[in-house]
Amino acid sequence: MIKQINPTNFIDYIKYPLITDKATRLLENNKYSFLVDKRADKENIKIAIELYFNVKVTKINTINLPRKKRQVGKSIGFRTQLKKVIVTLSEGNTINIFPDL
């Protein structure tokens, strides 16, 4: 059975790129960090990255981030729980995270 892929659904998995000291060091090894929806699995993330950025993904590492409390006044809740993803691209492929201004 062949799955019909709707690109708009997969793009919703990617929230935003993660820019930290470690993430910028990983850019030298052609690895990019993103925060994605918690329900996304590796196959869906791979399809979303390949379709959206037009690159070839070789490896994906996922990390479930812990829940964090947030208090506003008297009410206590939790932040939206996301998943951190480190995507390794094949040689010759790059993603322009920092556009020229």
Rosetta blueprint (number, residue, H / E / L):
1 M L
2 I L
3 K L
4 Q L
5 I L
6 N L
7 P H
8 T H
9 N H
10 F H
11 I H
12 D L
13 Y L
14 I E
15 K E
16 Y E
17 P E
18 L L
19 I L
20 T L
21 D H
22 K H
23 A H
24 T H
25 R H
26 L H
27 L H
28 E H
29 N H
30 N L
31 K E
32 Y E
33 S E
34 F E
35 L E
36 V E
37 D E
38 K L
39 R L
40 A L
41 D L
42 K H
43 E H
44 N H
45 I H
46 K H
47 I H
48 A H
49 I H
50 E H
51 L H
52 Y H
53 F H
54 N L
55 V L
56 K L
57 V E
58 T E
59 K E
60 I E
61 N E
62 T E
63 I E
64 N E
65 L L
66 P L
67 R L
68 K L
69 K E
70 R E
71 Q E
72 V E
73 G L
74 K L
75 S E
76 I E
77 G E
78 F E
79 R L
80 T L
81 Q L
82 L E
83 K E
84 K E
85 V E
86 I E
87 V E
88 T E
89 L E
90 S L
91 E L
92 G L
93 N L
94 T L
95 I L
96 N L
97 I L
98 F L
99 P L
100 D L
101 L L
